[in-house]
Each structure stands twice: as C-alpha cells, then as structure tokens.
Amino acid sequence: MTQEVIAAIVLCIMGVCLVFISPKRIWSVTDKWKTRGGEGPSKAFIIITNVLGIIMILAGCGLLLFGSA
C-alpha cells in the first residue's frame, strides 16, 4: 500500500465518522467544555460538521481514484 492509499482510506473513515456520528456527540467531546450552559451545538456547527465530512469523503475518493495516476 502506498501512502496515497493509506491517506485516502483515513480521509474516508474520518469523513464517514463526521457524517454518520451525531454532531451532538462530537460537540460534547470537542466543544462542550468551552461553554457554560452546555445546551448543545449550534445549527452552524451541525452544518459545518456534515459539510466537512462530505468534503473529506470526496477528497479520499478522489485520492483513491486519481492519486496514483
């Protein structure tokens, strides 16, 4: 396995985790300690998390398809 393939697999796995794991769970691990009330993540956080996950999946797939060309 080359470095490109390993990086592509890691990107895809991270993207899938960002898309399919609840943004509330991700927020509670990463950002809850920064707030006083801790009501929950904002809508912007949820949208950005999902968009970032999709971008990471696309980047990983692109790296798999075009990385060794």
Secondary structure, DSSP 8 states (H G I E B T S, - for coil): --HHHHHHHHHHHHHHHHHHS-HHHHHHHHTGGG-SS-----HHHHHHHHHHHHHHHHHHHHHHHHTT-
